[in-house]
Amino acid sequence: MRQPEEPPMINFAALLSKPFLRIDEAAILLDVTPRTVQRFMEQGSIQYKRLPGGHRRVLTESVKKYL
């Protein structure tokens, strides 16, 4: 029988040292779903920046206040 794979280790210090985070990275730090992070962004609870291609990046500083 095949053994289940362990999830990869997350380097929280490396994530917190970045100026911007992807939505999935912010979700990992906050222990919520990516959709919840999107809702926080829509509500103005978490600040973000929109990139030229339309993608959004979360300001790490706005995530740190919830940790």
Summary of the structure (lengths in Angstrom):
residues: 67
radius of gyration: 13.6
end to end distance: 39.5
largest distance: 47.7
contacts: 142
relative contact order: 0.19
helix: 43%
strand: 13%
